[in-house]
Amino acid sequence: QLQACGGGLVQPGGSLRLSCTASKSISRTYTMGWYRQAPGKERELVASLMGGQLPTYADSVSGRFTISRDYAKSTVTLQMGSLTFEDTAVYYCYAKYRVIEYWGQGTLVTVSS
């Protein structure tokens, strides 16, 4: 249902932009966002955004990452900046409304010098 792209290799301090597109229309009532899972760690919520609401961010990315949505195109984007080694992870986009969930396949972000 969701297709994520934009991952890759980036140096510390660099930027990367992740995008996620839904195969069908996603209502603005859905929350869309990004989780990530680093090696050996649990999956954590990075950022989320529901129509009409302010975005939420994990403390670890607040001020460095920006989430946005194009409601007409049913896409969610994560602009990542000032990347550190700790941001290395597989990033998953999702869309959720009550008990309905859709997930992307994950895209790998590697921060390395």
C-alpha positions in Angstrom: 0.0 0.0 0.0 2.9 2.3 0.8 6.1 2.7 -1.2 9.0 4.4 0.5 12.1 5.7 -1.2 15.0 8.1 -0.6 17.3 6.1 1.7 21.0 5.8 1.1 24.4 6.6 2.4 25.2 10.0 3.8 28.0 11.5 5.8 27.6 12.8 9.3 26.1 16.3 9.2 24.5 15.6 5.9 20.9 15.6 4.8 18.5 13.2 3.2 14.9 13.2 2.1 12.6 10.3 2.4 9.3 10.0 0.6 6.4 7.6 0.9 3.6 7.3 -1.6 0.4 5.5 -1.1 -1.1 3.3 -3.8 -4.5 4.6 -3.1 -5.9 7.8 -1.6 -5.2 8.3 2.1 -7.6 10.5 4.0 -6.2 13.4 6.0 -7.9 11.7 9.0 -5.2 9.1 8.8 -2.0 9.7 10.7 1.0 9.2 8.5 4.5 9.1 9.6 7.8 7.3 10.0 9.3 4.8 12.3 12.8 3.6 12.3 14.6 0.5 13.5 18.3 0.5 14.1 20.3 -2.7 14.4 19.8 -4.4 17.7 17.2 -1.8 18.8 13.5 -1.6 19.0 11.4 0.2 16.4 10.8 3.8 17.4 8.5 6.5 16.2 10.4 9.2 14.5 7.7 11.6 13.3 4.0 11.6 12.6 1.4 14.0 11.2 -2.4 14.0 11.0 -4.4 16.4 9.0 -5.1 19.6 11.0 -2.7 18.7 13.8 0.8 19.7 14.6 3.5 17.2 13.8 5.1 15.2 16.5 8.7 14.2 16.7 10.9 12.0 18.7 13.2 14.0 21.0 16.2 12.6 19.3 15.2 14.2 15.9 13.3 17.3 17.0 14.8 20.3 15.3 16.7 18.2 12.7 13.9 16.4 10.9 10.8 17.8 9.3 7.7 15.8 8.3 5.3 17.0 5.8 2.3 15.6 3.8 0.8 16.2 0.5 -2.8 15.3 1.1 -3.8 15.5 -2.5 -1.1 13.0 -3.5 -1.3 10.9 -0.3 2.4 11.3 0.3 4.4 11.8 3.4 8.0 13.2 3.4 10.7 13.2 6.0 13.4 15.8 5.5 16.4 14.8 7.6 19.2 17.1 8.5 22.3 17.2 10.7 22.4 13.4 10.5 24.5 11.5 13.0 25.6 7.9 13.2 22.7 7.3 15.6 20.3 8.0 12.7 21.4 4.9 10.9 18.4 2.6 10.6 15.7 1.2 8.4 13.0 3.8 8.1 9.4 2.7 7.6 6.5 4.9 6.6 3.0 4.1 7.8 -0.5 5.3 7.7 -2.9 4.6 10.5 -6.6 5.3 11.3 -8.0 3.5 14.3 -7.3 -0.2 13.7 -6.4 0.2 10.1 -2.7 0.3 9.3 -0.6 0.4 6.2 3.2 0.0 6.1 5.9 0.7 3.6 8.6 -1.8 3.0 11.4 0.2 4.7 14.3 2.1 3.3 17.8 2.0 4.7 19.5 5.1 5.9 23.2 4.7 6.6 25.2 7.6 8.2 28.9 6.9 7.8 32.1 8.7 7.1 
